[in-house]
Amino acid sequence: MDFRPLAEAERRQLITALRGHADRGVALLIDSKDTSYAGTAEEVPDEQVVAAVKSVPCHY
């Protein structure tokens, strides 16, 4: 895997999103194809949360 630093605009967006999460509990959205940052949301539908949990590999 090659390291690719974030562009300055992407970096600022991600920092703002992380602050929103820490301060107000804003959800961070992640692209399901490549796990890149995809934005924020005040609320996320239950179906999306369940789909996200199901997508995590489990090796038990």
KATADA-V102081 format. One record per residue. N is the residue number from 1. SS is DSSP state (a for helix, b for strand, c for the rest). PHI is phi in radians with two decimals (none if undefined). D_LAST is the distance of its C-alpha to the last C-alpha in Angstrom with 2 decimals. Layout:
BEGIN
n:N ss:SS phi:PHI d_last:D_LAST
n:N ss:SS phi:PHI d_last:D_LAST
END
This chain:
BEGIN
n:1 ss:c phi:none d_last:26.51
n:2 ss:c phi:-1.56 d_last:29.91
n:3 ss:c phi:-1.39 d_last:30.60
n:4 ss:c phi:-2.30 d_last:32.67
n:5 ss:c phi:-1.13 d_last:34.02
n:6 ss:c phi:-1.20 d_last:34.45
n:7 ss:c phi:-1.17 d_last:37.91
n:8 ss:a phi:-0.98 d_last:39.87
n:9 ss:a phi:-1.13 d_last:39.76
n:10 ss:a phi:-1.09 d_last:35.96
n:11 ss:a phi:-1.07 d_last:35.66
n:12 ss:a phi:-1.11 d_last:37.97
n:13 ss:a phi:-1.08 d_last:36.14
n:14 ss:a phi:-1.16 d_last:32.78
n:15 ss:a phi:-1.10 d_last:34.41
n:16 ss:a phi:-1.08 d_last:36.10
n:17 ss:a phi:-1.13 d_last:32.89
n:18 ss:a phi:-1.12 d_last:31.11
n:19 ss:a phi:-1.14 d_last:34.18
n:20 ss:a phi:-1.07 d_last:34.13
n:21 ss:a phi:-1.15 d_last:30.54
n:22 ss:a phi:-1.19 d_last:31.45
n:23 ss:a phi:-1.45 d_last:34.78
n:24 ss:a phi:-2.16 d_last:34.26
n:25 ss:c phi:1.32 d_last:30.55
n:26 ss:c phi:-1.12 d_last:31.04
n:27 ss:b phi:-1.31 d_last:27.91
n:28 ss:b phi:-1.61 d_last:27.27
n:29 ss:b phi:-1.73 d_last:26.74
n:30 ss:b phi:-2.11 d_last:24.83
n:31 ss:c phi:-1.17 d_last:25.59
n:32 ss:c phi:-1.27 d_last:22.65
n:33 ss:c phi:-1.38 d_last:24.03
n:34 ss:c phi:-2.26 d_last:24.32
n:35 ss:c phi:0.98 d_last:23.01
n:36 ss:c phi:-1.45 d_last:26.61
n:37 ss:b phi:-1.13 d_last:28.29
n:38 ss:b phi:-2.16 d_last:29.77
n:39 ss:b phi:2.26 d_last:31.61
n:40 ss:b phi:-2.34 d_last:31.44
n:41 ss:b phi:-2.65 d_last:31.81
n:42 ss:c phi:-1.21 d_last:33.03
n:43 ss:c phi:-2.41 d_last:30.84
n:44 ss:c phi:-2.13 d_last:27.98
n:45 ss:c phi:-1.03 d_last:27.71
n:46 ss:a phi:-0.95 d_last:24.83
n:47 ss:a phi:-1.07 d_last:23.99
n:48 ss:a phi:-1.20 d_last:23.47
n:49 ss:a phi:-1.13 d_last:21.19
n:50 ss:a phi:-1.09 d_last:18.98
n:51 ss:a phi:-1.09 d_last:19.08
n:52 ss:a phi:-1.14 d_last:18.17
n:53 ss:a phi:-1.14 d_last:15.08
n:54 ss:a phi:-1.16 d_last:14.00
n:55 ss:c phi:-1.38 d_last:14.78
n:56 ss:c phi:-1.38 d_last:12.28
n:57 ss:c phi:-1.06 d_last:9.59
n:58 ss:c phi:-2.20 d_last:6.00
n:59 ss:c phi:-2.06 d_last:3.78
n:60 ss:c phi:-1.91 d_last:0.00
END
